[in-house]
Amino acid sequence: MKRLVLFRGAVLWVDFASWRQQMLLLNSAALTGAQRGQLRSVMQAQGRSGQ
């Protein structure tokens, strides 16, 4: 039982880490406006398919 909880926590942590990385990419000053718009549209598409 405890192992399952630990596993679940690890999965959540990985999800959070990847989400944080995406946010950092979006906010990165190195990205051009076009790249940022592309990333945003991709993320919106993922959100729509997720619902």
mmCIF file as Biopython writes it, N, C-alpha, C and O atoms, coordinates in Angstrom:
data_model
#
loop_
_atom_site.group_PDB
_atom_site.id
_atom_site.type_symbol
_atom_site.label_atom_id
_atom_site.label_alt_id
_atom_site.label_comp_id
_atom_site.label_asym_id
_atom_site.label_entity_id
_atom_site.label_seq_id
_atom_site.pdbx_PDB_ins_code
_atom_site.Cartn_x
_atom_site.Cartn_y
_atom_site.Cartn_z
_atom_site.occupancy
_atom_site.B_iso_or_equiv
_atom_site.auth_seq_id
_atom_site.auth_asym_id
_atom_site.pdbx_PDB_model_num
ATOM 1   N N  . MET A ? 1  ? 0.833   -1.201 0.000   1.0 0.0 1  A 1 
ATOM 2   C CA . MET A ? 1  ? 0.000   0.000  0.000   1.0 0.0 1  A 1 
ATOM 3   C C  . MET A ? 1  ? 0.872   1.256  0.000   1.0 0.0 1  A 1 
ATOM 4   O O  . MET A ? 1  ? 0.671   2.179  -0.790  1.0 0.0 1  A 1 
ATOM 5   N N  . LYS A ? 2  ? 1.833   1.260  0.901   1.0 0.0 2  A 1 
ATOM 6   C CA . LYS A ? 2  ? 2.727   2.418  0.984   1.0 0.0 2  A 1 
ATOM 7   C C  . LYS A ? 2  ? 3.499   2.604  -0.321  1.0 0.0 2  A 1 
ATOM 8   O O  . LYS A ? 2  ? 3.741   3.732  -0.752  1.0 0.0 2  A 1 
ATOM 9   N N  . ARG A ? 3  ? 3.880   1.499  -0.940  1.0 0.0 3  A 1 
ATOM 10  C CA . ARG A ? 3  ? 4.648   1.559  -2.178  1.0 0.0 3  A 1 
ATOM 11  C C  . ARG A ? 3  ? 3.820   2.205  -3.287  1.0 0.0 3  A 1 
ATOM 12  O O  . ARG A ? 3  ? 4.342   2.979  -4.090  1.0 0.0 3  A 1 
ATOM 13  N N  . LEU A ? 4  ? 2.525   1.883  -3.327  1.0 0.0 4  A 1 
ATOM 14  C CA . LEU A ? 4  ? 1.647   2.453  -4.344  1.0 0.0 4  A 1 
ATOM 15  C C  . LEU A ? 4  ? 1.561   3.968  -4.178  1.0 0.0 4  A 1 
ATOM 16  O O  . LEU A ? 4  ? 1.589   4.711  -5.159  1.0 0.0 4  A 1 
ATOM 17  N N  . VAL A ? 5  ? 1.456   4.415  -2.937  1.0 0.0 5  A 1 
ATOM 18  C CA . VAL A ? 5  ? 1.377   5.862  -2.672  1.0 0.0 5  A 1 
ATOM 19  C C  . VAL A ? 5  ? 2.659   6.543  -3.116  1.0 0.0 5  A 1 
ATOM 20  O O  . VAL A ? 5  ? 2.618   7.610  -3.728  1.0 0.0 5  A 1 
ATOM 21  N N  . LEU A ? 6  ? 3.803   5.929  -2.811  1.0 0.0 6  A 1 
ATOM 22  C CA . LEU A ? 6  ? 5.091   6.495  -3.217  1.0 0.0 6  A 1 
ATOM 23  C C  . LEU A ? 6  ? 5.178   6.573  -4.737  1.0 0.0 6  A 1 
ATOM 24  O O  . LEU A ? 6  ? 5.641   7.569  -5.291  1.0 0.0 6  A 1 
ATOM 25  N N  . PHE A ? 7  ? 4.725   5.507  -5.407  1.0 0.0 7  A 1 
ATOM 26  C CA . PHE A ? 7  ? 4.758   5.483  -6.864  1.0 0.0 7  A 1 
ATOM 27  C C  . PHE A ? 7  ? 3.898   6.603  -7.441  1.0 0.0 7  A 1 
ATOM 28  O O  . PHE A ? 7  ? 4.300   7.292  -8.379  1.0 0.0 7  A 1 
ATOM 29  N N  . ARG A ? 8  ? 2.710   6.774  -6.867  1.0 0.0 8  A 1 
ATOM 30  C CA . ARG A ? 8  ? 1.793   7.803  -7.333  1.0 0.0 8  A 1 
ATOM 31  C C  . ARG A ? 8  ? 2.413   9.190  -7.144  1.0 0.0 8  A 1 
ATOM 32  O O  . ARG A ? 8  ? 2.302   10.057 -8.011  1.0 0.0 8  A 1 
ATOM 33  N N  . GLY A ? 9  ? 3.060   9.381  -6.009  1.0 0.0 9  A 1 
ATOM 34  C CA . GLY A ? 9  ? 3.722   10.649 -5.736  1.0 0.0 9  A 1 
ATOM 35  C C  . GLY A ? 9  ? 4.821   10.926 -6.751  1.0 0.0 9  A 1 
ATOM 36  O O  . GLY A ? 9  ? 4.994   12.060 -7.198  1.0 0.0 9  A 1 
ATOM 37  N N  . ALA A ? 10 ? 5.562   9.883  -7.111  1.0 0.0 10 A 1 
ATOM 38  C CA . ALA A ? 10 ? 6.649   10.049 -8.083  1.0 0.0 10 A 1 
ATOM 39  C C  . ALA A ? 10 ? 6.077   10.444 -9.449  1.0 0.0 10 A 1 
ATOM 40  O O  . ALA A ? 10 ? 6.639   11.302 -10.130 1.0 0.0 10 A 1 
ATOM 41  N N  . VAL A ? 11 ? 4.969   9.824  -9.848  1.0 0.0 11 A 1 
ATOM 42  C CA . VAL A ? 11 ? 4.348   10.147 -11.138 1.0 0.0 11 A 1 
ATOM 43  C C  . VAL A ? 11 ? 3.880   11.597 -11.143 1.0 0.0 11 A 1 
ATOM 44  O O  . VAL A ? 11 ? 4.084   12.321 -12.117 1.0 0.0 11 A 1 
ATOM 45  N N  . LEU A ? 12 ? 3.244   12.018 -10.037 1.0 0.0 12 A 1 
ATOM 46  C CA . LEU A ? 12 ? 2.784   13.407 -9.938  1.0 0.0 12 A 1 
ATOM 47  C C  . LEU A ? 12 ? 3.964   14.365 -10.025 1.0 0.0 12 A 1 
ATOM 48  O O  . LEU A ? 12 ? 3.878   15.411 -10.669 1.0 0.0 12 A 1 
ATOM 49  N N  . TRP A ? 13 ? 5.065   14.004 -9.374  1.0 0.0 13 A 1 
ATOM 50  C CA . TRP A ? 13 ? 6.244   14.872 -9.362  1.0 0.0 13 A 1 
ATOM 51  C C  . TRP A ? 13 ? 6.803   15.018 -10.776 1.0 0.0 13 A 1 
ATOM 52  O O  . TRP A ? 13 ? 7.202   16.111 -11.179 1.0 0.0 13 A 1 
ATOM 53  N N  . VAL A ? 14 ? 6.833   13.908 -11.534 1.0 0.0 14 A 1 
ATOM 54  C CA . VAL A ? 14 ? 7.329   13.960 -12.914 1.0 0.0 14 A 1 
ATOM 55  C C  . VAL A ? 14 ? 6.418   14.842 -13.762 1.0 0.0 14 A 1 
ATOM 56  O O  . VAL A ? 14 ? 6.896   15.641 -14.567 1.0 0.0 14 A 1 
ATOM 57  N N  . ASP A ? 15 ? 5.097   14.694 -13.579 1.0 0.0 15 A 1 
ATOM 58  C CA . ASP A ? 15 ? 4.145   15.527 -14.317 1.0 0.0 15 A 1 
ATOM 59  C C  . ASP A ? 15 ? 4.389   16.999 -14.019 1.0 0.0 15 A 1 
ATOM 60  O O  . ASP A ? 15 ? 4.409   17.833 -14.923 1.0 0.0 15 A 1 
ATOM 61  N N  . PHE A ? 16 ? 4.575   17.307 -12.739 1.0 0.0 16 A 1 
ATOM 62  C CA . PHE A ? 16 ? 4.795   18.693 -12.335 1.0 0.0 16 A 1 
ATOM 63  C C  . PHE A ? 16 ? 6.089   19.232 -12.927 1.0 0.0 16 A 1 
ATOM 64  O O  . PHE A ? 16 ? 6.145   20.377 -13.377 1.0 0.0 16 A 1 
ATOM 65  N N  . ALA A ? 17 ? 7.130   18.402 -12.925 1.0 0.0 17 A 1 
ATOM 66  C CA . ALA A ? 17 ? 8.433   18.836 -13.444 1.0 0.0 17 A 1 
ATOM 67  C C  . ALA A ? 17 ? 8.338   19.156 -14.940 1.0 0.0 17 A 1 
ATOM 68  O O  . ALA A ? 17 ? 8.889   20.158 -15.397 1.0 0.0 17 A 1 
ATOM 69  N N  . SER A ? 18 ? 7.643   18.307 -15.700 1.0 0.0 18 A 1 
ATOM 70  C CA . SER A ? 18 ? 7.531   18.540 -17.139 1.0 0.0 18 A 1 
ATOM 71  C C  . SER A ? 18 ? 6.667   19.773 -17.416 1.0 0.0 18 A 1 
ATOM 72  O O  . SER A ? 18 ? 6.942   20.538 -18.340 1.0 0.0 18 A 1 
ATOM 73  N N  . TRP A ? 19 ? 5.616   19.956 -16.604 1.0 0.0 19 A 1 
ATOM 74  C CA . TRP A ? 19 ? 4.766   21.132 -16.774 1.0 0.0 19 A 1 
ATOM 75  C C  . TRP A ? 19 ? 5.566   22.399 -16.487 1.0 0.0 19 A 1 
ATOM 76  O O  . TRP A ? 19 ? 5.445   23.392 -17.204 1.0 0.0 19 A 1 
ATOM 77  N N  . ARG A ? 20 ? 6.389   22.361 -15.429 1.0 0.0 20 A 1 
ATOM 78  C CA . ARG A ? 20 ? 7.200   23.514 -15.051 1.0 0.0 20 A 1 
ATOM 79  C C  . ARG A ? 20 ? 8.206   23.827 -16.165 1.0 0.0 20 A 1 
ATOM 80  O O  . ARG A ? 20 ? 8.492   24.988 -16.457 1.0 0.0 20 A 1 
ATOM 81  N N  . GLN A ? 21 ? 8.734   22.762 -16.777 1.0 0.0 21 A 1 
ATOM 82  C CA . GLN A ? 21 ? 9.692   22.960 -17.867 1.0 0.0 21 A 1 
ATOM 83  C C  . GLN A ? 21 ? 9.003   23.658 -19.048 1.0 0.0 21 A 1 
ATOM 84  O O  . GLN A ? 21 ? 9.585   24.538 -19.682 1.0 0.0 21 A 1 
ATOM 85  N N  . GLN A ? 22 ? 7.768   23.259 -19.333 1.0 0.0 22 A 1 
ATOM 86  C CA . GLN A ? 22 ? 7.021   23.891 -20.423 1.0 0.0 22 A 1 
ATOM 87  C C  . GLN A ? 22 ? 6.796   25.369 -20.132 1.0 0.0 22 A 1 
ATOM 88  O O  . GLN A ? 22 ? 6.939   26.215 -21.015 1.0 0.0 22 A 1 
ATOM 89  N N  . MET A ? 23 ? 6.439   25.673 -18.873 1.0 0.0 23 A 1 
ATOM 90  C CA . MET A ? 23 ? 6.214   27.065 -18.497 1.0 0.0 23 A 1 
ATOM 91  C C  . MET A ? 23 ? 7.495   27.874 -18.665 1.0 0.0 23 A 1 
ATOM 92  O O  . MET A ? 23 ? 7.464   29.000 -19.161 1.0 0.0 23 A 1 
ATOM 93  N N  . LEU A ? 24 ? 8.623   27.297 -18.248 1.0 0.0 24 A 1 
ATOM 94  C CA . LEU A ? 24 ? 9.905   27.993 -18.380 1.0 0.0 24 A 1 
ATOM 95  C C  . LEU A ? 24 ? 10.220  28.235 -19.852 1.0 0.0 24 A 1 
ATOM 96  O O  . LEU A ? 24 ? 10.739  29.289 -20.219 1.0 0.0 24 A 1 
ATOM 97  N N  . LEU A ? 25 ? 9.903   27.251 -20.691 1.0 0.0 25 A 1 
ATOM 98  C CA . LEU A ? 25 ? 10.142  27.416 -22.134 1.0 0.0 25 A 1 
ATOM 99  C C  . LEU A ? 25 ? 9.288   28.547 -22.695 1.0 0.0 25 A 1 
ATOM 100 O O  . LEU A ? 25 ? 9.763   29.377 -23.471 1.0 0.0 25 A 1 
ATOM 101 N N  . LEU A ? 26 ? 8.014   28.566 -22.286 1.0 0.0 26 A 1 
ATOM 102 C CA . LEU A ? 26 ? 7.104   29.600 -22.780 1.0 0.0 26 A 1 
ATOM 103 C C  . LEU A ? 26 ? 7.572   30.983 -22.349 1.0 0.0 26 A 1 
ATOM 104 O O  . LEU A ? 26 ? 7.463   31.948 -23.107 1.0 0.0 26 A 1 
ATOM 105 N N  . ASN A ? 27 ? 8.091   31.075 -21.134 1.0 0.0 27 A 1 
ATOM 106 C CA . ASN A ? 27 ? 8.501   32.372 -20.594 1.0 0.0 27 A 1 
ATOM 107 C C  . ASN A ? 27 ? 9.924   32.747 -20.984 1.0 0.0 27 A 1 
ATOM 108 O O  . ASN A ? 27 ? 10.385  33.847 -20.677 1.0 0.0 27 A 1 
ATOM 109 N N  . SER A ? 28 ? 10.619  31.842 -21.655 1.0 0.0 28 A 1 
ATOM 110 C CA . SER A ? 28 ? 12.011  32.110 -22.003 1.0 0.0 28 A 1 
ATOM 111 C C  . SER A ? 28 ? 12.113  33.274 -22.985 1.0 0.0 28 A 1 
ATOM 112 O O  . SER A ? 28 ? 11.407  33.320 -23.993 1.0 0.0 28 A 1 
ATOM 113 N N  . ALA A ? 29 ? 12.992  34.200 -22.675 1.0 0.0 29 A 1 
ATOM 114 C CA . ALA A ? 29 ? 13.173  35.362 -23.548 1.0 0.0 29 A 1 
ATOM 115 C C  . ALA A ? 29 ? 13.842  34.960 -24.862 1.0 0.0 29 A 1 
ATOM 116 O O  . ALA A ? 29 ? 13.803  35.715 -25.834 1.0 0.0 29 A 1 
ATOM 117 N N  . ALA A ? 30 ? 14.455  33.774 -24.895 1.0 0.0 30 A 1 
ATOM 118 C CA . ALA A ? 30 ? 15.153  33.337 -26.104 1.0 0.0 30 A 1 
ATOM 119 C C  . ALA A ? 30 ? 14.167  32.961 -27.211 1.0 0.0 30 A 1 
ATOM 120 O O  . ALA A ? 30 ? 14.530  32.951 -28.387 1.0 0.0 30 A 1 
ATOM 121 N N  . LEU A ? 31 ? 12.927  32.653 -26.842 1.0 0.0 31 A 1 
ATOM 122 C CA . LEU A ? 31 ? 11.948  32.267 -27.849 1.0 0.0 31 A 1 
ATOM 123 C C  . LEU A ? 31 ? 11.460  33.484 -28.623 1.0 0.0 31 A 1 
ATOM 124 O O  . LEU A ? 31 ? 11.252  34.556 -28.055 1.0 0.0 31 A 1 
ATOM 125 N N  . THR A ? 32 ? 11.283  33.304 -29.907 1.0 0.0 32 A 1 
ATOM 126 C CA . THR A ? 32 ? 10.699  34.375 -30.719 1.0 0.0 32 A 1 
ATOM 127 C C  . THR A ? 32 ? 9.181   34.329 -30.548 1.0 0.0 32 A 1 
ATOM 128 O O  . THR A ? 32 ? 8.634   33.350 -30.042 1.0 0.0 32 A 1 
ATOM 129 N N  . GLY A ? 33 ? 8.517   35.383 -30.970 1.0 0.0 33 A 1 
ATOM 130 C CA . GLY A ? 33 ? 7.058   35.429 -30.855 1.0 0.0 33 A 1 
ATOM 131 C C  . GLY A ? 33 ? 6.392   34.291 -31.616 1.0 0.0 33 A 1 
ATOM 132 O O  . GLY A ? 33 ? 5.392   33.738 -31.157 1.0 0.0 33 A 1 
ATOM 133 N N  . ALA A ? 34 ? 6.937   33.937 -32.771 1.0 0.0 34 A 1 
ATOM 134 C CA . ALA A ? 34 ? 6.342   32.878 -33.582 1.0 0.0 34 A 1 
ATOM 135 C C  . ALA A ? 34 ? 6.428   31.535 -32.861 1.0 0.0 34 A 1 
ATOM 136 O O  . ALA A ? 34 ? 5.457   30.780 -32.813 1.0 0.0 34 A 1 
ATOM 137 N N  . GLN A ? 35 ? 7.603   31.250 -32.303 1.0 0.0 35 A 1 
ATOM 138 C CA . GLN A ? 35 ? 7.772   29.986 -31.585 1.0 0.0 35 A 1 
ATOM 139 C C  . GLN A ? 35 ? 6.828   29.922 -30.396 1.0 0.0 35 A 1 
ATOM 140 O O  . GLN A ? 35 ? 6.236   28.879 -30.118 1.0 0.0 35 A 1 
ATOM 141 N N  . ARG A ? 36 ? 6.689   31.051 -29.690 1.0 0.0 36 A 1 
ATOM 142 C CA . ARG A ? 36 ? 5.827   31.076 -28.513 1.0 0.0 36 A 1 
ATOM 143 C C  . ARG A ? 36 ? 4.374   30.818 -28.912 1.0 0.0 36 A 1 
ATOM 144 O O  . ARG A ? 36 ? 3.656   30.086 -28.231 1.0 0.0 36 A 1 
ATOM 145 N N  . GLY A ? 37 ? 3.948   31.427 -30.026 1.0 0.0 37 A 1 
ATOM 146 C CA . GLY A ? 37 ? 2.582   31.213 -30.504 1.0 0.0 37 A 1 
ATOM 147 C C  . GLY A ? 37 ? 2.357   29.764 -30.900 1.0 0.0 37 A 1 
ATOM 148 O O  . GLY A ? 37 ? 1.283   29.207 -30.670 1.0 0.0 37 A 1 
ATOM 149 N N  . GLN A ? 38 ? 3.377   29.158 -31.498 1.0 0.0 38 A 1 
ATOM 150 C CA . GLN A ? 38 ? 3.277   27.757 -31.909 1.0 0.0 38 A 1 
ATOM 151 C C  . GLN A ? 38 ? 3.123   26.864 -30.680 1.0 0.0 38 A 1 
ATOM 152 O O  . GLN A ? 38 ? 2.268   25.980 -30.646 1.0 0.0 38 A 1 
ATOM 153 N N  . LEU A ? 39 ? 3.964   27.108 -29.671 1.0 0.0 39 A 1 
ATOM 154 C CA . LEU A ? 39 ? 3.892   26.311 -28.449 1.0 0.0 39 A 1 
ATOM 155 C C  . LEU A ? 39 ? 2.528   26.452 -27.799 1.0 0.0 39 A 1 
ATOM 156 O O  . LEU A ? 39 ? 1.941   25.474 -27.336 1.0 0.0 39 A 1 
ATOM 157 N N  . ARG A ? 40 ? 2.029   27.685 -27.771 1.0 0.0 40 A 1 
ATOM 158 C CA . ARG A ? 40 ? 0.746   27.928 -27.108 1.0 0.0 40 A 1 
ATOM 159 C C  . ARG A ? 40 ? -0.376  27.193 -27.835 1.0 0.0 40 A 1 
ATOM 160 O O  . ARG A ? 40 ? -1.246  26.608 -27.190 1.0 0.0 40 A 1 
ATOM 161 N N  . SER A ? 41 ? -0.369  27.213 -29.160 1.0 0.0 41 A 1 
ATOM 162 C CA . SER A ? 41 ? -1.419  26.544 -29.919 1.0 0.0 41 A 1 
ATOM 163 C C  . SER A ? 41 ? -1.338  25.033 -29.719 1.0 0.0 41 A 1 
ATOM 164 O O  . SER A ? 41 ? -2.365  24.356 -29.664 1.0 0.0 41 A 1 
ATOM 165 N N  . VAL A ? 42 ? -0.130  24.509 -29.612 1.0 0.0 42 A 1 
ATOM 166 C CA . VAL A ? 42 ? 0.038   23.076 -29.371 1.0 0.0 42 A 1 
ATOM 167 C C  . VAL A ? 42 ? -0.520  22.708 -28.009 1.0 0.0 42 A 1 
ATOM 168 O O  . VAL A ? 42 ? -1.203  21.694 -27.866 1.0 0.0 42 A 1 
ATOM 169 N N  . MET A ? 43 ? -0.230  23.532 -27.001 1.0 0.0 43 A 1 
ATOM 170 C CA . MET A ? 43 ? -0.709  23.250 -25.648 1.0 0.0 43 A 1 
ATOM 171 C C  . MET A ? 43 ? -2.228  23.364 -25.583 1.0 0.0 43 A 1 
ATOM 172 O O  . MET A ? 43 ? -2.875  22.591 -24.876 1.0 0.0 43 A 1 
ATOM 173 N N  . GLN A ? 44 ? -2.799  24.314 -26.306 1.0 0.0 44 A 1 
ATOM 174 C CA . GLN A ? 44 ? -4.248  24.454 -26.334 1.0 0.0 44 A 1 
ATOM 175 C C  . GLN A ? 44 ? -4.884  23.237 -26.993 1.0 0.0 44 A 1 
ATOM 176 O O  . GLN A ? 44 ? -5.932  22.765 -26.552 1.0 0.0 44 A 1 
ATOM 177 N N  . ALA A ? 45 ? -4.253  22.730 -28.046 1.0 0.0 45 A 1 
ATOM 178 C CA . ALA A ? 45 ? -4.767  21.543 -28.728 1.0 0.0 45 A 1 
ATOM 179 C C  . ALA A ? 45 ? -4.733  20.342 -27.782 1.0 0.0 45 A 1 
ATOM 180 O O  . ALA A ? 45 ? -5.665  19.537 -27.759 1.0 0.0 45 A 1 
ATOM 181 N N  . GLN A ? 46 ? -3.659  20.226 -27.005 1.0 0.0 46 A 1 
ATOM 182 C CA . GLN A ? 46 ? -3.557  19.135 -26.043 1.0 0.0 46 A 1 
ATOM 183 C C  . GLN A ? 46 ? -4.655  19.261 -24.996 1.0 0.0 46 A 1 
ATOM 184 O O  . GLN A ? 46 ? -5.253  18.260 -24.603 1.0 0.0 46 A 1 
ATOM 185 N N  . GLY A ? 47 ? -4.925  20.480 -24.541 1.0 0.0 47 A 1 
ATOM 186 C CA . GLY A ? 47 ? -5.959  20.706 -23.537 1.0 0.0 47 A 1 
ATOM 187 C C  . GLY A ? 47 ? -7.333  20.330 -24.061 1.0 0.0 47 A 1 
ATOM 188 O O  . GLY A ? 47 ? -8.146  19.759 -23.335 1.0 0.0 47 A 1 
ATOM 189 N N  . ARG A ? 48 ? -7.598  20.655 -25.339 1.0 0.0 48 A 1 
ATOM 190 C CA . ARG A ? 48 ? -8.897  20.312 -25.917 1.0 0.0 48 A 1 
ATOM 191 C C  . ARG A ? 48 ? -9.071  18.810 -26.020 1.0 0.0 48 A 1 
ATOM 192 O O  . ARG A ? 48 ? -10.137 18.284 -25.700 1.0 0.0 48 A 1 
ATOM 193 N N  . SER A ? 49 ? -8.029  18.111 -26.466 1.0 0.0 49 A 1 
ATOM 194 C CA . SER A ? 49 ? -8.137  16.658 -26.613 1.0 0.0 49 A 1 
ATOM 195 C C  . SER A ? 49 ? -8.234  15.988 -25.242 1.0 0.0 49 A 1 
ATOM 196 O O  . SER A ? 49 ? -8.776  14.889 -25.123 1.0 0.0 49 A 1 
ATOM 197 N N  . GLY A ? 50 ? -7.714  16.647 -24.215 1.0 0.0 50 A 1 
ATOM 198 C CA . GLY A ? 50 ? -7.746  16.067 -22.879 1.0 0.0 50 A 1 
ATOM 199 C C  . GLY A ? 50 ? -9.117  16.136 -22.239 1.0 0.0 50 A 1 
ATOM 200 O O  . GLY A ? 50 ? -9.427  15.339 -21.354 1.0 0.0 50 A 1 
ATOM 201 N N  . GLN A ? 51 ? -9.951  17.087 -22.678 1.0 0.0 51 A 1 
ATOM 202 C CA . GLN A ? 51 ? -11.260 17.259 -22.048 1.0 0.0 51 A 1 
ATOM 203 C C  . GLN A ? 51 ? -12.256 16.216 -22.500 1.0 0.0 51 A 1 
ATOM 204 O O  . GLN A ? 51 ? -13.405 16.227 -22.058 1.0 0.0 51 A 1 
#
